[in-house]
Amino acid sequence: MSSDTAKKIFLGVTAAYFVGYAFMLVLGVELVLSHSDVAELFGMALAAVPFVIGIMAMPAKDRLPWLFFFATEIFLFIGEGAWSFYKHVLEVSPGNLSWCDAFYIASTTSCIVGIFAFMRKIGMEKVGQFSVDLFVSLAAAAGLLCVFLVFPALKDVSEVTWEVVLQVA
């Protein structure tokens, strides 16, 4: 299969994914809320394709940060997959401090290591510019996470426990 054919197939599958997700939204928000984790798993699997192709096309000396970012995606995929398995197949909650959380923590750690590896690769002269861009992006992401995840998770909390701290982290 040629590179152009592979790109067309990948773009077609990606477009079908977005159309399918939009169709789920049209059918109802409840469907998205109850099955968004399954859609996320498919999206993560789909995102693995350009990761692998891109990493394989890079010179070996430039791969390290991207290998950590790919590991981030794999850890997150395993954690989300296990959580989805509990939710949809076993129809139970894995609870707080489950083994799924170990993969979520590993994904966060891998991403942070990847960022540091990327900063080391770009050189000290560009770290300032990169840090400003990273800070702005993280501030925006943190704001959205607080509004949509942290504040709702803390709404019914009467005391702060290690489970609550891990959930917020």
Summary of the structure (lengths in Angstrom):
residues: 169
radius of gyration: 18.7
end to end distance: 43.6
largest distance: 58.7
contacts: 416
relative contact order: 0.07
helix: 86%
strand: 0%
